[in-house]
Amino acid sequence: MTFKGRDFIEITSFKRSEIEYLFKIADKLEPVARKGSDILKGRILACLFFEPSTRTRLSFEAAMLRLGGDVIGFAEPAVSSIAKGESLADTVRVVENYADIIVLRHPLEGAAKLAAEFSSIPVINAGSGSLSHPTQALLDLYTIYREKGKIDGLKIALIGDLKYGRTVHSLAYALSYYDVKLSLISPPQLKMRREILEDLRRSGVKILENESLQDVIETSDVIYVTRIQKERFPDPTEYERVKGSYKLTFDMLSNCKKDLIILHPLPRVGELDPKIDSTRHAKYFKQTYYGLLVRMALLASILGAI
């Protein structure tokens, strides 16, 4: 099984068997996350981030550095020639001369796919518009795999902004590879996109749509909470109507399963009670660590070091 030279634009770019192979690589690279390695010595990662990011950008940079490589790039377009009017295609064609692989985050859907078409080096999608965030889906799956020991047979609830949240879109597609039951909890205005629901049902995923958070807490094995994303709303008044719609509180967990795990792609802005942080259910900060391992595995595999 080889990943060398491949782009990673959508979670469906990889098969289930390939995803699980990456998990095995991530497991093996865990000691490297602590001690470092030189398997990517002399290789350069270009991080092109046209949107704000903390976890995704820093974890990719840390992953490359832990593997012995180097990092170049920018964290906002204002410090690049984009501010002068340069096109994304031209930026990519310039940067490919300086690096071995590109990680791109962009506010427009399809930007990562466009970049891959113009680039002669591999491109990894680190978030594109409101539709996809495939490496987040990888780390979300990996977190479930590590914390639950399996993915098949689980009851998983996705909560919050299911319309504009690109993390839940990619995760839902990733979960379609598995035998899971999905509960989708959101305000009516933020329901999962119809085309995604149709794709999931065609894949055989069992789906329950609901507006009540309390209804799913007692039966869920995994609860995945997302924030209401103000920056994705085309109409600010629509955001004002739904902000604060859901908050998972400490008290609401009184009758949950003992081994329930709670995930969140972060940042959180009020939808997740800080009192939950100290419980055995909270795995969202561990999730960020697992993200480092998965991104190390992805970089090492695409650059042919493994």
SVG drawing of the C-alpha trace seen along z (x, -y; Angstrom):
<svg xmlns="http://www.w3.org/2000/svg" viewBox="-36 -45 54 48">
<polyline fill="none" stroke="black" stroke-width="0.4" points="0.0,0.0 1.5,-3.3 0.6,-6.9 3.8,-8.4 3.1,-11.5 -0.6,-11.5 -2.8,-14.5 -5.3,-14.4 -8.2,-16.6 -11.3,-14.7 -11.7,-12.0 -13.2,-9.8 -9.8,-10.1 -8.7,-7.2 -10.4,-3.8 -11.2,-2.4 -8.3,0.0 -5.9,-2.9 -7.3,-5.0 -6.7,-2.1 -3.2,-1.5 -2.5,-5.2 -3.7,-4.5 -1.1,-1.7 1.6,-4.1 0.4,-6.7 0.6,-4.1 4.2,-3.3 5.2,-7.0 4.0,-7.8 7.5,-7.5 8.7,-9.9 6.2,-12.5 8.1,-12.6 11.7,-12.1 11.9,-13.3 13.3,-11.7 15.2,-12.6 13.2,-10.5 12.1,-13.7 15.5,-15.5 16.0,-17.8 12.3,-17.9 10.2,-21.1 6.5,-21.6 4.8,-24.8 1.9,-25.8 -0.4,-28.2 -3.1,-29.3 -5.6,-31.8 -7.8,-31.5 -7.0,-31.6 -5.9,-28.4 -4.3,-27.2 -4.5,-23.4 -4.4,-22.5 -1.4,-24.7 0.6,-24.1 0.1,-20.4 1.2,-20.1 4.2,-22.2 5.0,-20.2 4.5,-17.0 7.0,-18.0 9.5,-19.2 9.2,-16.0 10.0,-14.1 13.1,-16.1 11.8,-18.3 11.5,-22.1 8.5,-24.4 7.9,-27.6 4.7,-29.5 2.3,-32.1 -0.6,-32.1 -2.6,-34.9 -2.9,-36.1 -2.2,-39.7 1.5,-38.9 1.7,-37.2 1.4,-38.4 -2.2,-37.4 -2.7,-40.9 -1.3,-42.3 -3.8,-40.4 -1.9,-37.2 -4.1,-34.2 -4.1,-31.0 -2.9,-29.1 0.1,-31.4 0.9,-31.2 1.0,-27.4 3.1,-27.4 5.6,-29.6 5.7,-27.7 6.1,-24.3 9.7,-25.4 10.5,-25.9 8.9,-22.9 8.2,-19.2 4.5,-19.3 1.8,-21.9 -0.8,-22.1 -3.5,-24.5 -6.4,-26.1 -8.7,-28.4 -12.2,-29.9 -13.5,-28.9 -14.9,-25.5 -12.9,-23.8 -9.7,-25.8 -7.6,-22.7 -8.8,-20.8 -7.8,-23.8 -4.4,-24.0 -3.8,-20.3 -4.5,-20.7 -1.9,-23.4 0.7,-21.9 3.4,-19.4 3.9,-18.5 1.4,-16.8 -1.3,-19.0 -3.1,-18.3 -6.4,-20.0 -6.4,-21.6 -9.9,-23.0 -11.7,-24.2 -14.8,-26.4 -17.6,-25.0 -17.6,-21.6 -14.5,-19.6 -11.7,-19.2 -10.3,-15.7 -7.4,-15.6 -9.7,-16.6 -11.9,-13.7 -8.8,-11.4 -7.9,-12.5 -11.5,-12.3 -11.7,-8.7 -8.3,-7.9 -9.4,-9.4 -12.5,-7.1 -10.3,-4.1 -7.8,-4.8 -10.3,-5.6 -13.0,-3.1 -10.9,-0.3 -13.3,-0.1 -15.6,-2.2 -18.0,0.4 -21.1,0.8 -21.0,-2.6 -23.7,-5.1 -22.4,-8.5 -24.1,-11.9 -23.0,-15.0 -24.3,-18.2 -24.4,-21.8 -23.7,-23.5 -24.2,-20.6 -25.0,-22.9 -21.8,-25.0 -19.5,-22.9 -16.9,-21.4 -15.5,-19.1 -18.8,-17.3 -19.2,-17.0 -15.9,-15.2 -16.4,-13.1 -19.9,-12.0 -18.4,-10.8 -15.6,-9.1 -18.1,-7.3 -19.9,-6.0 -17.1,-3.5 -18.3,-1.9 -21.3,-0.2 -22.4,-3.1 -25.7,-4.7 -25.6,-8.5 -27.7,-10.9 -27.8,-14.5 -28.7,-17.1 -29.1,-20.7 -31.5,-23.6 -33.8,-23.3 -31.8,-26.1 -28.5,-24.2 -29.5,-20.7 -27.0,-18.5 -27.0,-19.3 -29.5,-17.2 -26.9,-16.0 -24.7,-14.8 -27.6,-12.9 -28.5,-11.3 -24.9,-10.2 -24.7,-8.7 -28.0,-6.9 -26.9,-5.4 -23.8,-4.1 -26.1,-2.4 -25.5,-4.6 -28.4,-4.6 -29.4,-8.2 -31.7,-9.8 -32.3,-13.6 -33.4,-15.3 -33.5,-18.7 -33.2,-17.4 -29.7,-17.0 -31.0,-15.3 -32.6,-12.5 -29.2,-11.1 -27.0,-11.6 -27.9,-8.4 -27.6,-6.1 -24.5,-7.6 -21.0,-6.1 -19.5,-9.2 -20.8,-12.8 -19.1,-15.2 -19.9,-18.8 -19.3,-21.7 -19.6,-25.4 -22.1,-27.6 -19.7,-29.2 -20.4,-32.9 -17.9,-33.3 -19.7,-30.8 -23.1,-32.5 -23.9,-34.6 -26.6,-36.4 -25.6,-37.8 -29.2,-37.8 -29.4,-34.1 -26.5,-33.6 -28.1,-35.7 -31.2,-33.5 -29.3,-30.2 -26.2,-31.2 -26.2,-29.4 -28.8,-26.9 -27.0,-24.0 -24.8,-23.7 -23.6,-20.4 -23.4,-20.8 -21.9,-18.7 -25.3,-18.0 -26.6,-16.6 -24.1,-13.7 -25.6,-12.3 -27.1,-9.3 -24.7,-8.9 -22.7,-5.7 -19.7,-5.3 -17.4,-5.0 -19.0,-7.8 -16.4,-10.0 -17.0,-13.7 -15.1,-15.2 -14.9,-18.7 -12.8,-20.0 -12.2,-23.3 -12.3,-26.2 -15.3,-26.1 -17.3,-29.3 -19.8,-28.3 -21.4,-25.1 -19.3,-22.9 -19.3,-23.3 -15.7,-23.7 -16.8,-21.6 -16.7,-18.6 -13.0,-19.0 -12.1,-17.1 -14.4,-14.2 -13.3,-10.8 -15.6,-11.6 -13.6,-14.7 -11.3,-13.6 -11.1,-16.9 -7.7,-17.9 -6.4,-14.4 -7.9,-14.7 -5.4,-17.4 -2.5,-15.1 -3.9,-12.3 -4.0,-14.9 -0.3,-15.3 0.2,-11.5 -2.1,-11.3 -0.6,-14.2 2.9,-12.8 1.7,-9.5 0.2,-11.4 3.3,-13.5 5.7,-10.6 3.6,-8.4 3.0,-11.0 6.7,-12.0 7.7,-8.3 9.6,-8.0 7.3,-5.1"/>
</svg>
